[in-house]
Amino acid sequence: MKLTFSARLSPPQNELFRGKLEATGVDHNWVEDDEPDVVYLCGLPASYLLDRYTPLAAPLLSAERYQGRPWYFVDVIGRRGETAAHRWAFNEKASFSGWLAVQHGLLRDGPFPEDISWVETGSHLDSIEAVRGGRADRAGIDSIILDLAPHLLGRLEVVATWGPWPAPPVMASRRLGPDVMSQLRASLSSNEGGQWLLLEEDHLAPIVALSPGGSRPS
């Protein structure tokens, strides 16, 4: 049975997922459908799919901060030696690490800055470039991106880290039968193509709790 797959994260993360599938020999087609059989995506939009999809797995990175757990962090980046933090770049409002977790982090660290402004970039990689090029002072970046591709920082630096939060999951449609689900879990948890961790059903609970009203952002 050939399944349909979609990867909707940054290029480094999507390539990691593609490499896993190729190494394990999962028979699949890549599609851009709204309802693929299996999708690898950000935790916030994933939380809106829980009535139709179930979390399967997330990659385990080797950096010490992951401690063998399926979690990740929001790395706040800035230009070296610069303390200004008025202009924040973000990829999109449907992003957990780039948007919602940043709102949460700023509120947690003190009164929300009144003079803050926002620069929407469309992707984490473009947010990095916005900070590098001076269009923004800060950006919240998915830590998995920076640990997979540390060269992306260049002369920028991580000035703060928030988390941990549930790592972006691979989700499988509940329309797939139990045998297919078991085969997917076996493939994703194998040692071929890097280590991935199987997820509990409530993996996304912290994100669901933080999401305003449990509905899609406007």
SVG drawing of the C-alpha trace seen along z (x, -y; Angstrom):
<svg xmlns="http://www.w3.org/2000/svg" viewBox="-12 -52 42 57">
<polyline fill="none" stroke="black" stroke-width="0.4" points="0.0,0.0 1.5,-3.3 0.8,-6.1 0.7,-9.8 3.1,-11.9 3.6,-15.7 6.4,-17.6 5.6,-21.1 8.5,-22.4 11.9,-24.0 14.1,-22.5 16.5,-21.0 13.7,-19.3 11.9,-18.1 15.2,-16.6 15.6,-14.8 12.2,-13.2 12.7,-12.4 16.0,-10.7 14.3,-8.6 11.6,-7.4 14.2,-6.5 16.4,-4.6 13.5,-2.6 11.9,-1.8 8.4,-3.1 6.4,-3.0 5.1,-6.5 4.3,-9.4 4.9,-13.1 1.8,-15.2 0.6,-18.7 -2.9,-17.6 -4.7,-19.0 -5.4,-15.5 -2.4,-13.3 -2.0,-9.9 1.0,-11.1 2.2,-14.6 5.2,-16.1 4.3,-19.6 4.5,-22.3 2.9,-21.5 0.3,-24.3 -1.4,-23.3 -0.9,-19.7 -3.0,-20.4 -5.9,-21.4 -5.8,-18.0 -6.1,-15.8 -9.7,-14.8 -8.5,-13.3 -4.8,-12.5 -2.7,-10.8 0.9,-11.7 3.3,-9.0 7.0,-10.1 9.5,-12.9 13.2,-13.0 15.7,-12.6 18.6,-15.0 22.0,-14.3 22.5,-17.7 22.5,-17.3 19.6,-19.7 17.2,-17.2 17.9,-14.6 16.6,-11.8 13.1,-13.3 10.8,-14.3 10.9,-18.0 12.4,-21.1 13.1,-24.7 12.6,-28.3 15.9,-29.9 15.7,-33.7 18.3,-35.0 19.9,-38.5 22.9,-40.2 26.1,-39.9 26.5,-42.6 23.2,-44.4 20.7,-44.7 17.8,-46.3 14.7,-44.0 11.9,-46.1 11.4,-44.6 10.6,-40.9 10.6,-38.8 8.2,-35.8 7.5,-33.3 3.7,-33.1 0.9,-33.3 0.2,-29.6 3.6,-28.8 4.2,-27.6 7.9,-28.4 7.9,-31.5 4.7,-33.1 2.7,-31.6 5.6,-30.5 7.2,-33.9 4.1,-35.6 4.1,-33.3 7.8,-33.8 7.5,-37.6 4.5,-37.6 6.3,-35.2 9.5,-37.2 7.7,-40.4 5.2,-43.0 4.6,-42.7 6.7,-45.4 4.4,-48.2 6.8,-49.4 7.2,-46.0 6.6,-45.7 6.3,-42.6 7.9,-41.7 6.2,-38.7 8.7,-36.8 7.0,-33.6 9.6,-31.2 12.1,-30.6 15.0,-30.9 13.6,-34.3 13.3,-35.4 17.0,-34.6 17.8,-36.7 15.6,-39.5 17.6,-39.7 20.9,-39.4 20.0,-42.1 18.7,-44.5 15.0,-44.5 14.4,-42.9 16.2,-42.8 15.0,-39.4 13.3,-36.2 12.1,-33.0 13.5,-30.0 12.8,-26.3 15.8,-24.9 15.8,-21.8 16.6,-23.9 19.6,-25.5 20.9,-22.2 20.5,-20.5 22.1,-23.5 24.2,-25.6 25.8,-27.4 22.6,-29.3 23.4,-31.5 26.6,-32.9 27.5,-36.0 24.1,-35.9 23.8,-34.5 21.2,-32.9 20.3,-35.4 17.6,-33.4 16.0,-30.0 12.4,-29.1 11.1,-25.6 11.1,-22.7 8.0,-22.2 6.6,-19.2 8.6,-18.6 6.9,-19.0 5.3,-15.6 4.8,-13.2 1.0,-12.6 -0.9,-9.8 -4.5,-9.9 -7.0,-8.0 -8.5,-6.6 -5.5,-4.2 -6.1,-0.8 -4.3,0.5 -2.0,2.7 -0.7,-0.3 -0.3,-2.3 1.8,0.5 4.0,0.7 4.5,-3.1 5.5,-3.0 7.9,-0.1 9.6,-2.0 9.8,-5.3 11.3,-3.8 13.9,-1.7 17.5,-2.7 17.8,-3.2 18.0,-6.9 18.5,-8.2 16.7,-7.8 13.1,-8.9 10.9,-8.5 7.4,-7.2 4.9,-9.6 2.1,-9.4 -1.4,-10.3 -1.2,-13.4 2.1,-14.6 0.6,-17.9 -1.3,-18.6 0.9,-21.6 0.4,-23.3 -3.3,-22.6 -3.5,-24.2 -1.6,-27.3 -3.5,-27.7 -6.2,-30.4 -9.6,-28.8 -8.3,-25.7 -9.2,-27.3 -7.2,-28.3 -5.4,-31.7 -6.9,-34.6"/>
</svg>
